[in-house]
Amino acid sequence: MTTHPIAPAAPPDRRARARRWLASWRHRDTRAAYLFILPWLVGFALLTAGPMIASLVLSFTDYDGIGPTHNVGLDNYRQLFDDPSVATSLLNTLVFTALRVPLSMALALALAMLLLRVGRASGFFRTVFYLPVMTPSVAVGILFLLLFNGNAGVVNKALGLIGVTGPSWTTDSSWVKPGLVLTTLWAVGATVVIYLAALKTVPRELYEASELDGAGRWASFVHVTVPQISGALFFTLIVNTIASLQTFTEAYTAFYGTGNTQTYSSDAALFYVVYLFQQAFQFMHMGYASALSWLLFLVILVITVLQARLSKRFVHYEYEGDPR
Amino acid sequence: MLTLAACGGVTFADEPDTFTTMGFTAGDALSAVRMELATAALDPLDVQVNQGAFDEQQFLSSVAADDPPDAVRMDRALIGGYAARGALVPLTDCLDDQGVDPADYRAGAIDEATLDGTVFGLPDSYDTRLLLVDQDVLAEAGDGRREVDTSDWDGLARLADDLHTRDGGLLTRIGFDPKIPEFFPLWVEANGGSLISDDGRTARLDSPEVVEALEYTVGLIDAQGGWGRFKSLRDSFDQFGAENQIAQGQIGAYPMEDWYINVLAGASPDVPLGTEPFLGRDGRPINFVSGASWAIPKGSAHPDEACEFITTMTAAESWIEAATAKAGEIRDAGSPYIGDFTGNVEADRVIREEIWEPTGSAAFDEASLLIDAVQDASFSVPANGAGTEFRRAWQSAVNQVLSGDKEPREALEEAQDRAQTALDLAYQGER
């Protein structure tokens, strides 16, 4: 008599869910929906998943972008811990993110709340606030050098009017990152639009009720507005954090681009992706750069998971039940 | 690789009848006329010039995708790095086939594009460095001197201190600008040292001469208010306009590339310009040269035509015809033509003797003759397999000291480790 190994049974709810999913394909709408997202799926497979897998493979090699590759095992990953520029660039990036994300969210929320009160002119101002988003990041990098010039820049001239001697934003290591943060703040238009949409969904009755309960403006903001738009706040927190951790163009243009800027770059603006780019395309260490990119992926993943965990305590959703 | 090529954004060698270039922009007649001649030499091929500066990402992506341009123009400091990795074709056979002798070109330009005795690039530009002096500012020097002597480092420090001016917290005039980080090799040479061995294999960034040169040049800047104020003022210069730093008396003296004299001649022909050779501490003139060269990428679809193209672009006859056209254009516009220095020895001679004429402006005529006179004292940073990584190592060290983040010795010792590691890996061919 032979015995047959018995496969562990899948939990009933998982099987039921799988059956439902298969059954959903009988519906025309489901097939149409998948057809609509097919271009994205193909694009994702070819332009995102494919290169990611390729970079994972390359991260275990000494590929220089030109010659043949050799397997170097975990050498590239070991080198991440020995390379002082990795720690420097990672720290720079985290400081930039810690400064930029809360500031950009606070500014965007303040602007959105102002827009809510301007009535008919809201559309005009919304367009005005959004316009900087359309400005190429390269131009913003150049603008940074012009606006924040310690001698002739508009920022220090304005500070001079109120008796403040401005710092050397573009050369003082302590001020380079705050300067770049301020420069990137002018492109908060996209976040403003999201907050404005969220603010418009807050029921008026909640404000009236809080007013009846004797709540002032600040109390209404903290106990009504913020919880009601917490979903939008959480979304922008995630998106802005990821974008800040991947910041590249402004810093690269201002400090590492072609021409004179590339010779005047102290490590203060060496952000992680800038260093990754240098390793890949300037130093021709594509294998090592691939390992760098996977470390960044892990850092972003950990931070995002932490934010998602925290969100369970702070984010209020209108429908807490099963979204199906 | 397809994805990498897509990131580069441009494909090069798709059409068999199309010859493509990268890193070249046809600006003035000096560029345009030579391009016309080189294009005619390749007839009936259709020459497609992808205008713009050399883009490292685009180039590496195109080579990786086996779709490189047929000829590429790049900063000579990068050539060694690409050559060591096999991304460029040695020009030995090309030069033999075309009957071109490397000695036809300036030694500094050829040395910078020669790795392990093999030439990989022919010079398309050749930048000489000399001292520019604002004579009006210099006249304010306390000791009444009329010259800037870079061989006397103590005297130069006193002069810088003497000539710089401040208004409250702002620097309003730079007394003397050592032009670091980019001209740091000039100061190292002046101090009797070098950044790298002649064979390009051993970094010397922590040698006493290099450390002393960095201490001295950073000290010059610190004594004039520090890097922050110094660079802020430098960045605010109207470099290419009539209100430039010399016209405005915003700087006393500084070493600069010769092309800038052409800019001054066009933008502000009446500036109180003086020019002097840069002297080493031993009192001898030294001329730090650099520039761009043409090279042929590995995988070029038209290697023979590329050879003809780059030799035509850099031939004496092409330079002479182009310089003649450029001189005519400038004179027609009523500006002084101060000459061109090409990297081709014969072309430079003919331009000097037959095309250039005294302009009537003593300052620009002296400048033009001085550029010619310092050619025998030229040096360049030897080509090396680490290319950009080596340059980034020493530039980063200088920047760290300028920013006050590190002391010169500490910064240069770290740079030495990084540079030597990069060199070792480049020559081992592995990471």
Interface residues (C-beta under 8 A of the other chain):
Chain A: L47 G50 P51 A54 D62 D64 G65 I66 G67 H70 V72 D75 N76 P84 L145 N149 G150 N151 A152 G153 T165 P167 S168 T170 T171 D172 S173 T258 N260 T263 Y264 S265 S266 D267 A268 F277 Q278 A280 F281 Q282 F283 M284 H285 G287 Y288
Chain B: T3 L4 A53 E56 Q57 L60 S61 V63 A64 G81 Y82 R85 G86 A87 G168 G169 L170 L171 P181 E182 W227 G228 R229 K231 S232 L233 D235 S236 K298 A386 T388 E389 R392 Q395 S396 N399 Q400 L402 S403 G404 D405 E414 A422 G429 E430 R431
